Amino acid sequence: MSGTVDRWTTTVRRARRAGTLWPWCLAAIAAACGYAVATVFHPGYLSADSNTQLWQALGDEPVNDWHPPVMALAWRIIIRITGDFSTMAALQAAVLWGTLWVLARLGWKKTGSRGLSLAVLAVGFAPHIMNFTGVVWKDVHMAYALLAVFAIALTVRELPPDRVKTRWALLVPALLFLAYAALVRKNGIPAAIPVFALLVLAAWPAPGRRRWLVATGAFVAVVIAGSAGVSAATAPLATRVYAVIPVDDLVHVLTPAQVRTAAEQAGASTDVRDRLVTTAVNCRKRHITSDAYLQCYPYPRPFDVTYLNQHADVVVRMWTQQMPQHWKGYVEYRVRVFSKLLFQSNQVFWNGTHVNAGARLHPEVEKEPLNGTLRSALQNYVTGFARDLPMLFQGWFWLAVSLVLVLRRRRTGPYTRELRLLGASSLLYILAYLPTAPESNYRYVYWPALSGTVALTLIAIAFVARRRAAADGPVGEPDSRATVPSAGRAHEAAPAGPREDAGLAV
């Protein structure tokens, strides 16, 4: 009898040791993977937009609101702390892999399966996710910030009721991540709202009206305060970049002659009228269906981001006067552009080339060359999957995934509500591009792709866990292959294994 007890005690101790060590093993694996990915992208892949934000962060160009000033400010702070602009790309990788570790740890606690927890980490190596991990874009920042909020919310949800201080300690960074996501992408608010609801419901499973009002007020206050603080710190030039959307609509819905008439009716100057007419003609000649302001508009050279700000009122007035009269053409045009975004996404891989700022960079910031071998390997990996599994890089697929998450009635485990809100975030974000999409760029659906991949991974874990539970028998059932005294008590003391909480986790 004593020998059996000793063997069981040893087994429990080993299980406890394994349960304690495995999350740290996951942390080590996530850290190693994050470091490897950061090495591939070092010192960061920059596009023309990225370079503009870098120059603003360095003070070589005045900050403007064409691109999010909060990102330029964050980059400026990082450079001042580290003295190296490449830290931004490394930080992106750290946030993603740190978030995946949190989700993998939660999956391990629910299933006790090492393989399934590793599957969560594998999301970071998915070709449609890894392709942009080190590209310094506002789209990537928004996606990783929202995913971090999702992971924090699930962590808060699992806390015991008496862990009040820990709960509040986690809610603060979650709120900051959420505010950053809303500020770093002009159309990020629709995506942030369901994630905010997810966070509130995780902290308070049944919040009353007063709690909803207080939480909403706190979120709005943080966003407004953050926006005001960024403006005070950067004093961004006004560009009224939103006017590029009505420019697109006007020159593609109206004929050049109609554009001329509309400009005259709206009181546009002769110069603005002629430039808009030329834009309509240029787009037709070159068969350009979107992004007219940057590709067809003959704005004064060199490019002045404040030029549109001077004429935005006229453009908006033209739009409000003409689109109601040409609503059929407007709807047809917007559906055409949106369908192209969904079915013909481009730029699935950014090749890492960037404008060499040269002497414009501060002396303390070194611009290291990209690793050509690693870049080529990454490009082959991503473009190969884009060729063989193109749906991973197309908006229609992630739109379908988000719809399934939102409309699915069957429960998929204890996180059914959270996944539904995650799907709602993706769905609203994609639909927000229906009236605003400037072009068919894959990075516009990067957040839906990331959130959809994580959701599908969690659902797959739930399915495997349920099958394992059915095969192993009821939770806590003693193993028939050995006689174990006090099995119920020992089971409670042991960490969650494959048979405990096997209904998972999603």
N, C-alpha and C positions, 0 to 999 in steps of 0.2 A: 504494500500500500504506500509506504513512504517513498519507495523508488518511483512509483507512478507520479506521486505529487512532485518529487524533485524534477522528473522529466518535464512535467507540465510547467513548473516554475521556470525552468530553463527556456522552454519554448516561448513563454510569455515575455521573458526578459529579452530574448532575441527579437521577438516581434516588436516590442517597444523600441528596441535599439534601431531596428530597420525603419520603423515608422518615424522615428526622430531624425534619422540620418538622411532618408531619401529626399525630403524637401530641400535639404542643404546640397545634396547631390544634384538635384534639379537646378538649384541656384548656380552651382559651379558650371553645369552644362550650359545654362542660359548665358552666363558671363563669357564663357569661351566662345559660344556661337556669336554673341553680340560683338565680341572683339574681332572675330574672323570677318564678319560682315563689314564692320567699320574699317578693317584693313583693306578689304576689296575696294571700298569707295573712297578711301583716303586720297586727297584731303577734302573730299566732297565734290560731287558732280554739280556743276553750276550751269544754268541756262542764262540767257540774257536777263530774264527777270531776277534770277538769283544774284547776278552781278550787280544789278541796280540796287538791290537791297543791301548787298555787301558794301558798295560805295557809300550808301547812306549811313550804314552802321559805322563806317570809318570816318565819316564827316567829309568825304571828298565830294559829295553831292548833297544838296539840301533834301531833307526828308519831305516826301509828298504822300498824299493818300491814294495815289494810283495803285500802289501796293500797300499792304497793311503796315502802318507805322509801328504797331506793336512788335512785329517781327524784326524790323530794323533796330528797334530799341533793345529787344532781347539779345540780338546778335552783338550789338555794341557793348552791352554789359558783359557778355561772354568773352569777347575779345579783350576787354579791359582786365578781366580776371585772369585769363589764361595767356593772353598775348598771341593767340593763334586763331585765325578764322576757321581752321579745320575742326575745331572743337564742336561747332554746330552740327556737322554731319555725324560726328561720333556721339553727340548727345541724342540725336534722333534714334540711332541704333540702340542706345542704352535705354531710352524710354520704351521702345517697342519690346525689346527682349526682357526688360524688367516687368512689363505688363504681362507678357506671355508667361513668365515664371509665376506670377501671382495666380493666373488662371490655371496653370498646370498644377500648382500646389493645391488649389481648391478641388480640382479634378481628382487628385490623389487622395485627398481626405474623404471624398465621396465614394470612391470606387476601390481604393487600395491597389489599383493596377498601375504598375510602372510604365507599361507600354502605352496605356491610354494617356497618362500624363505627359509622356514624351511626344505623343501625337499633337498635343496642344503646342508644345514648343516648335514642332515642325512647321507650324503655320508661318513662322518667320522665314523659312526657306522656300515657301511656295513661290513659284516664278512670278506670279502676278502681284505678289507682296514685296518680295525682295528687290524687284526691279527698281523701286523708288526709295528704298530705305535710306540711302545715302545721298539722294538728290534733295538739295535744299529748296523746297517749295512750300508754299503756304498750304497747299492741299495735303501734303504729308504731315505737316504740323497739326492741322485740324484733325486728321484721322487718328493720329497717335494720342492726341489729347483726349478725344472722345473715348477711345478704347481704354485709356487709363482710368477715366471716370467709371466706365463699365466695370472694370476689375475692382476698383475701390468699392463700388456699390455692392458687388457680390461678397466682398470681404466683410463689409459692414453688416450685411444681411446674416452672415454666419456667426456674428459675435453674440455671446450670451447677454442677457438683459442687464447684468450687473456691470458690464464693461462700458460704462457711460463715458469716461474720459477718453478711452481708446476710440470710441465711436466718433466723438467730436474731433479728436485729433486727425481722424481720417477724412471727415467731412470737409475740413478746411482746405486741404490740398485738392480734393475733388472739385470743390467749388471754384478754385483758382484755375484748374485745368479746364473746367467747363467755360469759364469766362474767357480764357485765352482762345479756346476753340471758336467762340462766338465772335471774337475780335479779329482773329487772324484770317478769317474768310468772310467776305461780305455777305455771302448767302449761307453762312454757317448756322444762323439762328434756327431755321427750320429743323436742322439736324440735331441741334442742341436741346430743343424743347423736350422731345421724348426721353432723351438721356437724363435730363433734369428730373423728369417725373420718375424715372427709374431710380434715381438716387434718393429721392424723397421717400418712395415706397420701400426702399431697402432700409432706410433709417427708421421709418415709422410705418409698419405694415398696414395700419388703418388710420391714416391721418385725417383729422377733421377739417372742416372748412377754414377754421382759424389757422391751423398749422400750414395748410396749403397757402394761405395768403401770406403768412409770415415767411415761409420758405421762398415763395415767388418774389416777394419784396426784397428779400436778402439777395437773391440771384440778380434781380434787375439792378439793385443798388451796386453790387460788385461790378457788373458790366459797365454801368454808367461811370462809376468811380474809376474803373480801369481805363475806360476810354478818355476820361478827362485827364487822368494822370499821364497817359501816353502823350496826349496832345500838349500838355504843359511841358513835358520833358523833351519833345521833339519839334514842336511848333511846325507841323506839317503844312506844306502848301496845298491849297484846295485845288482839286482837279475836276471834281464832279464827273468821275469816270463813268458813272451810270448812264451818261448821255450817249455812250457808244451803242447802247441797245436800241434806242429810237433811231439813231442813224442807220443801223442795220435794217430795221423795219422799213424806214422811209425809202431807201434807195433800192430795196428788193421788192417791195410791194407796189410802189409807184413807178411809172415810166419816167424817163428823164424830163419829158415835157410836164408831167404832173408834178414832179419835184420842183421844177421852176415856178409853177403856178402856186404850189403850196408855200414855197418860201416867200413869195411876194405877198400872199395873203397873211402870213404870220409876221410880216414886218422885218424880214431878214435883210441885212445889208447886201449890197450887190456882190461884195466879195464872198460872203458866206453862201449866197444863192448859187453863184457860179461854181464854187468848190463842191457843193452838194450835187449839182447837176453833173459835174465832171466825175464825181465818185460813182454815181449811178451808171454813167457811160463806161467807166473803167471796169467796174465789176461785170457788166454784161460782156464786154469785149474779152475779158480774161476768164470768164465763166467762174467767177468767185461767188460763192453762195452765202458767205458769212464773214464776220470780222472785217467789215467794210472800212471802218475808220482807220485801222492799221494797215490794210492792204490796198485800199483804193483811194483813200482821201488824200488830196494834194495839199496837206498841211504845210505851213512854212518850214523850211529847213534851216538849221537842224531841228529835230523833233523837240517840241516844247510841250510838256505835260500840262501846262496851265492854259494852253490855247483853247482846249475844249471848254474849260471853265468859263471863259469869256463869252461863249456862244451857246451854252447849255440851255438857257431859258428859251431861246428861239427854237432850238431843235425840239425841246419838249413841247412847246406850243404847237409846232407843226404836227407832231405826233398826235396830240390830243384832238386836233382839228381834223386830221385826215384818216386815222385808223378806224373810227366809228363808221365813216363812209365807205371804207374798203375793208370791212371786217372779214369778208370771205377770203380775200387775198392774204390778209394778215394771218388768219388761222391756217391757211394752206402753207404759207411760208414757215410759220413756227413749227408746224407738224413736220415739215420737210427737214428742217434743221435738227429738230429733236430726234427724229428717226435716224438721221445720220449719226448722231451722237450714240444712239443705242446700238446700231448695227455696223457702223464703220469707224470705230474708235481708232485713232492713230496714236503715234508716239508711245507705243507700249514699252519702249526702252529709250532712255536718254543716254546717249553715248559718252557723256562725260566731257565733251568739248566745252570750252567756255572762253569768253573774251579774256585775254591776258591784260589785266589792268596795269601791269608793269610799274612805272614810276608813280602811278596814282595811289598805289598801296602804301600804307605807312611802313616805315622801316622795320618796325617790330613784328610785322606780319609777313611771314614768308609764304610764298605761293609755290608749293611743292608740285612737281609733275605727277600726273596720274601713272599708275602702274599699267602699262599696255597689255601685259600678259593676263593679269586679273580682269581687266576691262573686257578683253576679248572672250575670256572664258565665261564671264557673266553674260555678255551679249549673246553668245552661242546658246547658253542655257535658257535665257528668256525668249529669244526669238524662235528657238526650236519648239518650245511649248506653245508660243503664239501661232506657229504654223500647224502643229498637231492638235492642239486644244484651244482653238481661237475663242471659244465662248468664255474662257476665263478672263479675257481682256475686253469683253464687250458688255456694254451697259444693259442690254436686254436680259442677259442671264442673271445679273445681280438685281435687276428690277423684279424678275420672276422670283428669285430667292426671297427678297424682302416681302413680296406679296404673300408668299407661302407662310412666312413667319408671322405676318400680321393676321392672316385669315384662318390659319390652322386652328381647328377647334379641339383636336385631340391633345391631351396633356402630354408633354414631353419631359416630365420630371418636375422637380421643385422650382426650376427656374423658367417655367413656361411664360409667366408674365414678363419677366425680364427680357426674354428673347423676343417676345412680341413687340415690346417697346424698342428694342434694338432694330428690329425690322422696320418699325414705323419711322425711326430716325433715318434709315437708308432710303425708305420710300419717299419721305417728304423731301429729302435732299435731292434725289433724282428728279422728282416732279417739279422742283423749284427751277430746274433748267429748261422746262418747257417754254416759258416766255422769255428766257434770258440767255440760253446757250449761245456763246459766241462762235464756237467751232466744235468739232468732234474729237476731243482730246481725252485719252483714257484717264488722265489724272483727275478729270472731273468726276469720275465714278470710283476713285480710289477708296474713299471711305466706305461706300456700299460693298466694294469687293473685300475689304479687310473685315468689316463687321459680318458680312455674309459668310466668309470663310471660317471665322471663329464660331459663328452660330452653327454652321454645318458640322464643325468638329465636335462641339458640345452635344449636338443631337446624336451624332454617331457614337459618342461615348455612352450616352444614355441607352441607346439601343443595345450595345454590347453588354453593358452592365445588367440590363434587364434579362438578357438571354443567359448571362452567367448566373444570375440569381435564380432563374427558373431551373437551370441545370443542377445547381448546388443544393437547392431545397430552401426551406424557410430560413429567415435570418435567425442566427443564434442556435441553429440545430446542431447538436453534438456530432462530431465526426464519427461515423460508424466504424471507421478503421481502427479506432483506439478508444479505450475506456478512460475517460477523464473525469475525475471527481470535481464537483462544484463548477461544472462547465459554464453555467449561466453567469456566475460571478466573474470567472476568468475571462469570459468573452467581453464583459463590460469593461474590464481593465485593459484588454488588448486594444491596439489601435485599429482603426477602420481597415478591414481587409476586403478582399474581393466580394465577400458575401454580406458585408455590413453596409447599409444604405445603398444597396446595389441598384436601386431604382434611379440613381444619379440625378443628377447633377446637371440638368440643364434646365 
